[in-house]
């Protein structure tokens, strides 16, 4: 939308092809990755979530903050292991440069409503200060 507003032919955007249709832009190139293994995800933001529909396999992205206790991350991850839920990504962040609060972003295979997934998230919540599901989406390709 911003590129369309600017109307400057020297400016472009990296976005899904549908964005060019929506904003009346010209699609200059597709599949611009520099490696077959690269993957860019685009997200749709909404105030209220909608349950995923259709066939999986599904991925869910979430963030959480562990408690500031020994083995906090180990304990928080236990529910994924015991319930057979595959975590394909885990990134850590220190909020405000402090070592007192560690937040994590992760992607897991599965979606809310699947018993193993729900049990893993429940255990994660027990061992974390908070957990926030960011969204569930169909896998573009199998991971793991």
Buried (B, 14 or more C-beta within 10 A) or exposed (E): EEBBEEEEEEEEBEBEEEBBEEBEBEEEEEEEEEEEEEEEEEEEEEEEEEEBEEEBBBBBBBBBBBBEEEEBBEBBBBBBEEBEBBBEEEEEEEEEEEEEBBBBBBBBBBBBEBEBBBBBBEBBBEBBBEBEBBBBBEBEEEEE
